Amino acid sequence: MTDIKSKVQGLEANIQARSIKEFIGPAENVYEALAIISKRANQVSVDLKQELTSKLEEFAVNSDTIEEIHENKEQIEISKFYERLPNPVLIAAEEFANDEIAHRYKEDRDNRF
């Protein structure tokens, strides 16, 4: 698995207008392209969530009372960094446009025999 945050640091965090015909690329139609992008966006979202959770677990402090809140500047900076990253859908769309997503079809079970 590649490091997502280093890969997307150069991406624009805002939506860009694209030509539909150019956007479809290797897919047969728009709906197929959107299905591929949405599945990849879910994967990216899960990866980013796991990565952020693992980094924030380092700062976890077990305390007996809820009133004790410790502010850690490193923890705040990590959280802000992940908030500034592009939306997982934008990341997946950029990967699809650059032909970086490998996709395949499941075999139809009825056609095996």
Secondary structure, DSSP 8 states (H G I E B T S, - for coil): ---HHHHSTTS-SS-----HHHHHTTSSSHHHHHHHHHHHHHHHHHHHHHHHHHHHHTT----S-TT-----HHHHHHHHHHHHS--HHHHHHHHHHTT---------GGG--
